[in-house]
């Protein structure tokens, strides 16, 4: 079968439509988002007290799950979409987590983050939105403390649009059309493992581990090592 997705098809960097943000806030992400937290715990154990940067936090579902799973952690969630953050604020308030989750309207590259350095950086499904992926990796390099836990999960681009459509129906068949459309476009915009390895090599983060953990997800994880000639 010919591969018609040899090259990624970019999608918009920010999800700024209110209907789009509402669909994400109301969608059932229980399985992948629980997997995110479970896979973090599997690699890093019980995370001690510290401040976590949730980069591209969206509607803060991961932020809230992480806060409940690691009760000693404080979380800074940042996102460039005001629409997404409106629903994030509601989710944080509804779960009574305002004292542990603080949200910021920021897009990367940001001249300044809420803190200079973080004890952990978590990122879910941000990379495939970025036209310049090095921006995300460079933000990790800029914001992580030496020894910080770094955990990234994102989608893998399938070989064909037909494969992408099958994945959408398998996992989101009952979701609203707007969500299915975005999922399909995200699969087309996602990076493949060889492309991610090259990105990590280019920014000096190639010591981090890259694993494929499902038919549509990869993770990059490890402890941040500060380089002598660190680029920021």
Backbone torsions as a table, in degrees:
resi	resn	phi	psi	omega
1	UNK	NA	129.3	179.9
2	UNK	-65.2	146.5	179.1
3	UNK	-95.6	111.9	-178.2
4	UNK	-98.0	7.0	177.2
5	UNK	-120.9	40.3	177.0
6	UNK	-59.0	-38.2	176.5
7	UNK	-112.1	143.5	179.4
8	UNK	-68.6	154.6	176.7
9	UNK	-113.0	103.3	-173.4
10	UNK	-60.7	152.0	172.7
11	UNK	-121.6	169.5	-179.4
12	UNK	-56.3	143.8	-176.6
13	UNK	-69.7	-38.5	-176.6
14	UNK	-114.4	143.6	174.5
15	UNK	-98.2	94.5	-170.4
16	UNK	-106.8	-6.3	178.4
17	UNK	-76.6	135.9	-179.6
18	UNK	-63.9	-39.7	178.0
19	UNK	-63.3	-37.3	178.1
20	UNK	-64.7	-46.3	179.3
21	UNK	-64.7	-40.0	178.9
22	UNK	-62.8	-41.0	179.5
23	UNK	-61.0	-40.2	178.2
24	UNK	-68.2	-39.7	-178.9
25	UNK	-65.9	-32.3	-176.5
26	UNK	-94.5	-8.1	-176.3
27	UNK	-74.0	158.9	178.0
28	UNK	-94.0	98.0	176.4
29	UNK	-105.6	24.0	-174.1
30	UNK	-55.5	-48.9	-175.9
31	UNK	-66.0	-55.3	-178.1
32	UNK	-67.2	-33.6	-177.5
33	UNK	-76.9	-34.6	171.5
34	UNK	-65.9	-37.5	177.0
35	UNK	-61.3	-39.6	178.4
36	UNK	-56.3	-51.9	-178.1
37	UNK	-66.3	-41.3	-179.1
38	UNK	-64.4	-41.5	-179.5
39	UNK	-69.3	-35.0	174.8
40	UNK	-61.5	-48.2	-178.2
41	UNK	-63.3	-36.4	-179.3
42	UNK	-62.6	-33.6	-177.9
43	UNK	-90.9	-31.2	-172.8
44	UNK	-116.5	-2.5	-179.9
45	UNK	71.0	-156.2	178.2
46	UNK	-79.0	107.7	-175.9
47	UNK	-63.3	127.8	-179.8
48	UNK	-74.4	-178.3	178.8
49	UNK	-62.9	145.3	-179.5
50	UNK	165.1	175.7	-179.2
51	UNK	-106.6	130.4	-174.6
52	UNK	-111.3	134.1	172.7
53	UNK	-97.5	117.1	173.7
54	UNK	-98.8	99.8	-172.5
55	UNK	-86.7	121.1	-174.7
56	UNK	72.7	52.6	-169.6
57	UNK	-72.3	-15.6	178.4
58	UNK	60.6	-128.3	-178.6
59	UNK	-85.7	10.5	173.4
60	UNK	70.7	19.2	178.2
61	UNK	-64.7	-44.0	176.9
62	UNK	-64.9	-42.4	179.3
63	UNK	-56.1	-45.8	-178.7
64	UNK	-67.3	-43.1	178.7
65	UNK	-63.8	-40.4	179.8
66	UNK	-65.5	-41.9	-179.9
67	UNK	-62.5	-39.3	179.0
68	UNK	-71.0	-35.0	-178.0
69	UNK	-74.9	-30.9	-176.8
70	UNK	-126.9	83.3	-169.5
71	UNK	-67.3	-11.1	178.0
72	UNK	-93.1	-3.1	-176.1
73	UNK	-89.7	143.8	168.7
74	UNK	-107.1	140.9	-172.2
75	UNK	-124.6	132.4	169.6
76	UNK	-107.2	114.3	177.8
77	UNK	-101.7	126.3	177.9
78	UNK	-122.0	144.4	177.9
79	UNK	-154.7	149.7	-179.6
80	UNK	-87.5	-6.2	-177.0
81	UNK	-101.2	117.1	176.9
82	UNK	-65.0	-35.3	179.8
83	UNK	-63.3	-45.5	178.3
84	UNK	-61.3	-40.7	-176.7
85	UNK	-68.9	-28.0	175.2
86	UNK	-59.6	-44.3	178.9
87	UNK	-74.1	-30.7	176.3
88	UNK	-62.8	-44.3	179.7
89	UNK	-59.9	-41.2	179.5
90	UNK	-65.1	-41.7	-178.9
91	UNK	-65.1	-43.9	-179.8
92	UNK	-62.8	-44.3	-179.9
93	UNK	-66.3	-41.4	-178.0
94	UNK	-62.3	-29.6	-178.9
95	UNK	-98.2	5.9	176.6
96	UNK	64.3	37.1	-175.2
97	UNK	-111.2	18.6	-176.8
98	UNK	-61.9	-27.1	-178.9
99	UNK	-79.3	-9.4	-177.3
100	UNK	-123.0	-15.8	178.2
101	UNK	-121.1	122.3	176.1
102	UNK	-117.4	132.2	-175.5
103	UNK	-107.4	143.3	-177.8
104	UNK	-134.5	136.0	176.8
105	UNK	-88.6	94.5	-177.8
106	UNK	-143.5	141.6	172.2
107	UNK	-114.3	149.6	177.4
108	UNK	-95.8	147.7	2.9
109	UNK	-75.8	128.9	-179.9
110	UNK	-99.3	134.2	179.1
111	UNK	-61.5	-29.1	-179.9
112	UNK	-150.5	133.4	175.8
113	UNK	-95.6	165.2	-179.0
114	UNK	-55.6	-38.4	173.1
115	UNK	-121.4	155.7	178.6
116	UNK	-71.4	-40.5	-177.8
117	UNK	-140.4	148.1	-177.9
118	UNK	-121.3	153.3	178.4
119	UNK	-77.9	-22.7	176.7
120	UNK	-155.2	149.9	175.2
121	UNK	-128.5	124.0	177.6
122	UNK	-119.8	141.3	-176.2
123	UNK	-144.9	124.0	177.8
124	UNK	-122.4	122.1	171.0
125	UNK	55.6	41.4	173.1
126	UNK	-102.4	-38.3	-170.5
127	UNK	-55.7	-42.6	-174.2
128	UNK	-69.4	-12.0	177.2
129	UNK	-84.7	-14.2	-168.1
130	UNK	-93.5	124.8	175.5
131	UNK	-70.4	-25.6	177.3
132	UNK	-121.2	89.4	-172.8
133	UNK	-61.3	-24.5	-178.7
134	UNK	-62.1	-22.5	179.3
135	UNK	-60.1	-41.1	179.8
136	UNK	-67.6	-47.1	-178.9
137	UNK	-64.8	-37.0	178.5
138	UNK	-68.7	-31.9	176.1
139	UNK	-66.7	-39.4	174.3
140	UNK	-59.6	-47.3	-178.8
141	UNK	-61.0	-35.7	-178.8
142	UNK	-75.3	-35.8	-166.6
143	UNK	-102.6	-12.6	-175.3
144	UNK	-86.2	135.3	169.8
145	UNK	-70.2	154.0	171.2
146	UNK	-55.6	128.8	-178.7
147	UNK	85.0	2.1	179.6
148	UNK	-64.9	146.9	174.2
149	UNK	-77.5	127.9	177.8
150	UNK	-116.4	126.8	-178.0
151	UNK	-143.0	117.3	-178.3
152	UNK	-123.6	131.7	172.5
153	UNK	-128.3	137.7	-180.0
154	UNK	-155.9	177.8	-178.6
155	UNK	-83.3	158.2	174.4
156	UNK	-111.0	133.0	178.8
157	UNK	-71.4	124.4	177.5
158	UNK	-73.9	178.0	-176.0
159	UNK	-76.7	-31.0	-175.4
160	UNK	-139.4	162.3	175.1
161	UNK	-65.3	-32.5	177.7
162	UNK	-64.2	-40.8	176.5
163	UNK	-63.7	-40.1	178.3
164	UNK	-62.5	-43.8	179.5
165	UNK	-62.4	-39.2	178.8
166	UNK	-64.5	-40.6	178.2
167	UNK	-63.0	-42.1	179.1
168	UNK	-59.9	-47.1	-178.7
169	UNK	-67.6	-35.0	-178.3
170	UNK	-66.4	-39.2	-172.3
171	UNK	-110.1	-15.1	-177.0
172	UNK	-135.8	23.2	-174.8
173	UNK	-59.0	-29.0	-177.9
174	UNK	-97.0	1.1	-178.8
175	UNK	-82.6	163.2	177.7
176	UNK	-58.7	154.4	-177.1
177	UNK	-59.7	-35.2	-179.3
178	UNK	-63.5	-36.1	179.2
179	UNK	-73.5	-41.0	177.9
180	UNK	-63.2	-39.8	177.4
181	UNK	-61.3	-45.9	-178.7
182	UNK	-66.4	-38.6	178.3
183	UNK	-62.0	-45.2	178.4
184	UNK	-59.9	-48.2	-179.5
185	UNK	-64.3	-34.5	178.6
186	UNK	-66.9	-38.8	176.8
187	UNK	-62.9	-38.8	179.1
188	UNK	-69.7	-27.5	-178.6
189	UNK	-91.0	-8.1	-174.5
190	UNK	-70.4	161.0	177.8
191	UNK	-98.1	157.6	177.9
192	UNK	-100.8	160.3	-175.5
193	UNK	-53.7	-40.7	-179.6
194	UNK	-65.4	-34.7	177.8
195	UNK	-69.3	-38.2	179.7
196	UNK	-68.2	-41.0	177.0
197	UNK	-58.7	-40.9	179.0
198	UNK	-65.6	-39.3	177.1
199	UNK	-60.8	-46.1	-179.7
200	UNK	-62.7	-40.3	179.0
201	UNK	-63.1	-41.8	-176.2
202	UNK	-64.8	-31.2	-177.5
203	UNK	-103.6	5.8	176.6
204	UNK	78.5	22.7	177.6
205	UNK	-110.8	22.4	-175.3
206	UNK	-72.2	-4.0	173.3
207	UNK	-78.5	-15.1	177.2
208	UNK	-68.6	151.3	-178.6
209	UNK	-83.7	139.0	174.8
210	UNK	-118.6	122.8	-179.4
211	UNK	-133.8	143.1	170.2
212	UNK	-94.2	123.1	-172.4
213	UNK	-115.7	-3.6	174.9
214	UNK	-159.0	-176.8	179.5
215	UNK	-73.7	-2.9	-178.8
216	UNK	-143.6	1.9	-176.4
217	UNK	-126.6	144.7	166.4
218	UNK	-123.5	162.4	169.6
219	UNK	-128.9	148.6	167.9
220	UNK	-120.4	128.8	-174.9
221	UNK	-152.4	159.5	175.9
222	UNK	155.3	-177.4	178.3
223	UNK	-98.2	131.6	-176.0
224	UNK	-68.4	134.3	176.4
225	UNK	-111.9	121.5	178.0
226	UNK	-74.9	126.8	179.7
227	UNK	-84.6	151.7	-179.7
228	UNK	-60.7	-45.1	177.7
229	UNK	-105.1	65.7	-172.1
230	UNK	-69.1	132.9	177.2
231	UNK	-94.2	134.0	179.5
232	UNK	-131.5	NA	NA
